[in-house]
Amino acid sequence: MRSVDSWLDRFAYKHPRLGIPRLMLYIVIGNLLVFIFDLFSSGTFSAMLAFSRAAILHGQVWRLITFVLVPAYSGGVLFFALFLYFYYFIGTALEREWGSTKFTLFYFCGVVFNILVGFLAGTTSMQYVNLSMFFAFATLYPDMQFLLFFIIPIKVKWLAWLDAALFVLDMVMMALAGEYLFMLLPVVAILNYFLFFYSTIRDLLGRGRAKAQHQRSQTVVNFRETQRKAKETKGYMHKCAVCGKTDADDPNMEFRYCSQCDGYFCYCMDHIHNHVHVKK
């Protein structure tokens, strides 16, 4: 049975014209313009564009689209600029990786989910969909490093865990405040992420289980026990089967076991690619 994300991939491939190239650039520019107009109108401009179930039902249907442009961040100018750059960077990276159509589908699905929640809760915003883009980015580029506070290097995957913790914290705060319908906002954002990464997450979990089983396998356990005993009795752990050099002779030398030899034959880096394979 094909997964939903596989179907989305095929749909994006077959309908390349549905994509909006540089979509995140337009969204960032829209957010910036609304932010600037709000500075001169005390937030009145955002109030005219934000999602409002009552206003939409009274004919202000433009709010179904314009709420996407209402900034989800209301701090200072500097941090707002960093906020926009951050999501522009992530959005364009996802578009380069997926193509315009798939990224447009990802964002459009988030918009649709938010509209549905908006009609249930009365209002909505794109805050959590924007945050969920970081989950997508971290899944594709887990080992990329950012400078936290412009000083501390930290991998994207650890920032993604921090992002997940913020999701959980927000949901707890909403529950404590009795805002149960608003708890759907982070939930649908995560649902949107899973729709596009179901196969990837399933494969990662499968590889994790396989690795854990391999680490617990009797072959690996016996091999480790043999290495430990060799270290205790001989004074070294690795010995090259060609030149006889050991890790005690040269602690900086790396040793490898050849997968093409029958048995556990160890070789130094000088002979790992330059030896006759042992065959039984």
C-alpha positions in Angstrom: 0.0 0.0 0.0 1.4 3.3 -1.0 1.8 6.0 1.6 0.2 9.5 1.4 3.6 11.2 0.9 4.4 8.9 -2.1 1.1 10.0 -3.6 1.9 13.6 -3.0 5.3 13.1 -4.7 3.6 11.6 -7.7 1.0 14.4 -7.8 3.7 17.0 -7.6 5.7 15.3 -10.4 2.6 15.1 -12.7 1.5 18.7 -12.0 4.6 20.9 -12.1 2.6 24.0 -13.1 0.7 24.0 -9.8 3.9 25.2 -8.0 4.5 28.9 -7.1 8.2 29.5 -7.6 9.8 31.5 -4.8 6.6 31.2 -2.7 8.4 31.9 0.5 9.8 35.2 -0.8 6.3 36.5 -1.6 5.1 35.4 1.9 8.0 37.1 3.6 7.5 40.3 1.6 3.8 40.2 2.5 4.6 39.8 6.2 7.0 42.7 6.0 4.6 45.0 4.4 1.8 44.2 6.9 4.3 44.7 9.7 5.3 48.1 8.4 1.7 49.2 7.9 0.9 48.1 11.4 3.6 50.4 12.7 1.6 53.4 11.4 -1.9 52.1 12.2 -1.4 50.6 15.6 -2.2 47.1 14.3 -5.4 48.1 12.5 -4.0 46.7 9.2 -3.5 43.3 10.6 -7.0 43.4 12.1 -8.4 43.9 8.6 -6.5 40.9 7.2 -6.5 38.4 10.0 -8.7 35.3 10.0 -12.1 35.9 11.6 -14.9 33.4 11.3 -17.6 36.0 12.0 -16.2 38.5 9.5 -15.8 35.8 6.8 -19.4 34.6 7.3 -20.4 38.3 6.9 -18.8 38.5 3.5 -15.1 39.4 4.2 -13.9 36.4 2.3 -10.5 37.9 1.5 -9.5 36.9 5.1 -9.3 33.3 3.9 -6.1 34.3 2.0 -4.8 37.4 3.7 -4.4 35.8 7.1 -1.3 34.0 5.7 0.4 37.5 5.4 -0.4 38.6 9.0 2.9 38.3 11.0 2.8 35.6 13.7 5.6 37.5 15.5 5.0 40.8 17.3 8.4 41.6 18.9 10.9 44.3 18.0 12.0 45.2 14.5 15.4 43.5 14.7 14.0 40.2 15.9 11.2 40.4 13.4 13.8 40.8 10.6 15.7 37.7 11.8 12.4 35.8 12.1 11.6 36.6 8.4 15.1 35.8 7.2 15.1 32.5 9.1 11.9 31.3 7.5 12.9 32.6 4.1 16.1 30.6 4.4 14.2 27.4 5.4 11.5 27.8 2.8 13.8 28.4 -0.1 15.9 25.4 1.1 12.8 23.2 1.1 11.8 24.5 -2.4 15.3 23.7 -3.8 15.1 20.2 -2.3 11.5 19.4 -3.2 10.8 21.6 -6.2 8.2 24.4 -6.3 5.2 22.2 -6.6 5.8 20.0 -3.6 6.7 22.9 -1.4 3.6 24.8 -2.5 1.5 21.7 -1.7 3.2 21.5 1.8 2.4 25.2 2.5 -1.1 25.0 0.9 -2.1 22.0 3.0 -1.0 23.8 6.1 -3.2 26.8 5.1 -6.2 24.5 4.5 -5.8 22.8 7.9 -5.6 26.2 9.5 -8.7 27.4 7.8 -10.6 24.3 9.1 -9.3 25.0 12.6 -10.2 28.7 12.2 -13.8 27.9 11.5 -13.9 25.7 14.6 -12.0 28.1 17.0 -13.1 31.4 15.5 -9.6 32.5 14.4 -6.2 31.1 13.4 -2.7 32.0 12.3 0.2 30.5 10.4 2.5 30.5 13.4 2.7 26.7 13.8 2.8 25.9 10.1 5.8 28.2 9.9 7.4 26.4 12.9 6.7 23.0 11.4 8.7 24.0 8.3 11.7 23.7 10.6 10.8 20.0 11.3 10.9 19.4 7.5 14.2 21.2 7.2 15.7 19.3 10.1 14.6 16.0 8.6 16.3 16.8 5.3 19.4 18.5 6.8 19.8 17.1 10.4 23.6 17.7 10.7 23.7 21.2 9.4 24.9 23.6 12.0 23.5 27.0 13.1 25.1 29.5 15.4 22.9 29.8 18.4 23.0 33.4 19.7 25.5 33.9 16.8 28.1 32.1 19.0 27.3 28.5 19.9 27.4 26.0 17.0 24.5 23.5 17.3 23.1 21.0 14.9 19.7 21.5 13.3 18.4 18.2 14.7 18.9 19.4 18.3 17.1 22.7 17.5 14.3 20.6 16.1 13.9 18.9 19.4 13.8 22.3 21.1 11.1 23.3 18.5 9.1 20.2 19.5 9.4 21.0 23.2 8.0 24.5 22.4 5.0 22.8 20.6 4.4 20.7 23.7 4.7 23.6 26.1 2.3 25.7 24.1 -0.2 22.9 24.1 0.1 22.5 27.8 -0.4 26.2 28.3 -3.5 26.1 26.1 -4.9 23.2 28.0 -4.4 24.9 31.3 -6.1 28.0 30.0 -9.1 25.9 28.7 -8.4 26.8 25.1 -8.9 23.3 23.8 -9.8 24.2 20.3 -6.7 26.2 19.8 -4.7 23.1 20.7 -5.6 21.9 17.3 -3.3 24.5 15.7 0.0 22.8 16.6 -1.6 19.4 16.1 -2.6 20.1 12.5 0.8 21.6 11.8 2.5 18.4 13.0 -0.1 16.4 11.0 0.9 18.3 7.9 4.5 17.5 8.5 3.8 13.8 8.9 1.8 13.7 5.7 4.9 14.7 3.8 7.5 12.7 5.8 5.7 9.5 6.7 7.9 7.3 4.6 11.1 9.1 5.7 10.2 8.7 9.4 9.2 5.0 8.9 12.5 4.3 7.2 14.5 6.1 9.9 12.7 4.1 12.6 13.3 0.9 10.7 17.0 1.6 10.4 17.2 2.4 14.1 15.6 -0.9 15.0 17.9 -2.8 12.7 20.9 -1.0 14.1 19.8 -1.8 17.6 19.3 -5.5 16.8 22.7 -5.6 15.1 24.3 -4.1 18.2 22.6 -6.8 20.3 23.4 -9.7 17.9 25.5 -12.6 19.2 28.0 -12.1 16.5 28.7 -8.5 17.5 28.8 -9.4 21.2 31.3 -12.2 20.6 33.4 -10.0 18.4 33.6 -7.3 21.1 34.4 -9.9 23.7 37.2 -11.2 21.5 38.6 -7.7 21.2 38.4 -7.1 24.9 40.3 -10.3 25.7 42.9 -9.5 23.1 43.5 -6.2 24.6 43.9 -7.7 28.1 46.2 -10.6 27.1 48.2 -9.2 24.2 48.4 -5.6 25.1 46.8 -4.5 21.8 43.4 -4.7 20.2 44.1 -4.4 16.5 46.9 -6.0 14.5 47.5 -5.7 10.7 47.3 -9.2 9.1 49.9 -8.1 6.5 52.6 -6.1 8.3 51.9 -7.0 11.9 51.6 -3.4 13.1 49.4 -3.0 16.1 47.5 -0.1 17.7 50.1 -0.3 20.5 52.9 0.3 18.0 51.2 3.3 16.5 48.2 4.8 18.5 47.5 7.2 15.6 47.1 4.5 13.0 43.6 3.5 12.0 42.7 -0.2 11.5 39.8 -1.6 9.5 38.3 -5.1 9.0 37.9 -6.3 5.4 34.4 -7.2 4.5 35.6 -9.3 1.5 37.8 -11.6 3.5 36.3 -14.7 5.1 36.6 -14.1 8.8 37.7 -11.2 10.9 41.0 -10.0 9.3 42.3 -6.6 10.4 44.4 -4.3 8.3 46.1 -1.0 8.9 45.3 1.9 6.6 48.4 1.1 4.5 47.1 -2.3 3.6 43.3 -2.2 3.9 43.2 -1.5 0.1 46.4 -3.4 -0.7 46.2 -7.0 0.3 45.1 -10.4 -0.9 41.6 -11.3 0.2 41.5 -14.4 2.5 39.1 -17.0 1.1 38.3 -20.3 2.9 
